[in-house]
Amino acid sequence: MVENPFEVEIRVGEVLEAEAFTEANKPKMTKLWIDLGEEHGEIQSAAQLDHHYDPEELEGRQVLCATTLGSVRIAGFKSEALTVCVPGEEEYPVLVEPDEDVPLGGLLF
């Protein structure tokens, strides 16, 4: 867990697998398994993405992940990173992602 918000690491990952997270209390949640590259490995993340994305269309996409915030359990699922999103027109999360493929694990600067 970081003490200072400026110490948060945001890294590039690739969604390996995604599935609807119907067990979660929040609506439209998605379970994500994300590859952060050889040095950082695979992590899990839960995100409220089903408003804009079908789980199948997330697989293979590069996403940004805040990886140093600690982990939480949501309905038994360990979420180890925050998948970075911004609110869309209806305030539902829209992914922040590179506009071209970049190396996995790359640190946002």
N, C-alpha and C positions, 0 to 999 in steps of 0.2 A: 504494500500500500504506500502511495506517495504522500508526503506531507505538503508539498508545494505543487500547485497545478502546472507550473512550468517544467516540472520534472516528468510529466507524463510522456511515455514513448508511444508514438503512433507509427505502426508498421504496416507494410503492404502484405496482404495474404490472398490466397486463392481459395474460393469456396469449393471444397471437395464434394460435400454432400449437404443437402438441405431438406428438411421435412417440416410439415405443419406441426405446431406445438399445441395441440388441443388441450393438454392437461394444464396449461398455464391459466392463471386467473385473468390476465389481460387478454383482450381479443386480438386476433390476427398475428399471433406470435409465430416465429419460425426458429427451429433449431438449426444451427450451422456448425459444420466441421470445417475448419479453415487451416490450410497449410501456410505456415510462415517461413518456409524454406528450411534448408538443411541445418542451419545454425540454431533456429528457434523452434522447429518442430511443428506439430499439429496441436491446435487448440479448439475449444468449443465456445460458441457464443449463442446467446438467445437474443433475438431482436424482433421488434414489432414491424415486420416487413410485408406481411400478407395483404396489406391494403394496396400495394403497388406491384408486388412481385409474386408469381407462382414459384413455389420452391424449386421446381425443375429448371426454371430460367436463371436461377441464381448460381447453379453449379457451373464452375469454370470461370466465373467472374472474379476479377481482382477487386478487393475491398480494402478499406483502411480500418485498422483495429487499434484501439487504445489498450495496450497490453500490460501496463503496470499499475492498474487500479485495484488489483486483487480479484478474487473470484466470489461468486454468490451461487447459491443453489436456488433454482426456480422449479418448483414442482418436481424435485428430485434430479433435475438436470444441472450439471455444474457449468456455469457460464464463466469463462476465464478471461474474457475481453469484451470491451464495448465496441460494437461495430459502429463506425462513425456514419451518422446520418444528419440531415437537416430537414426542417419541416417543409413540406410541399404546400400547395395552395390550400388544401383542406386540413393542414397541420399534421398530416400523417408523414412518417419518416420516409425520406428519399435518400438512397445511398450516396455517399461521397466516394468516388472511385477515380483512378487514373484514366486519362483518355487514350492511353496506349499501354501495351504490356510493359511492365517494369520488373526488375528482379524481386523475387519474393523475399520478405524480411526487411526490405529497404525501409529506412527510418525517415519519417517526414521531417523536413527542416525548413 
